[in-house]
Amino acid sequence: MEQFDMQLMLKDGAFADYQVKTDKDSGVFDVYSGDSLIASFKDDGQGSFSLSDNPGDADDDLQRRMIEQLKGFSA
């Protein structure tokens, strides 16, 4: 299991810290806040991601911001 830290600027200008966990070559990236799974994203193999699970009820803006950061992890 690989783990990365991710910091996002939220739409209100505040920053939030998240952890990204993925199994090598799985193509699924789980985003956590502390011990809580916020969302899971699937690498589409073409440089972007799609939401595969949203247990933290992340809104569209937060999902978009997470996807933009995840693009750097998959490069």
Helices and strands as residue ranges (DSSP letters): E 2-9, E 15-22, E 28-33, E 36-43, E 49-53, H 60-74
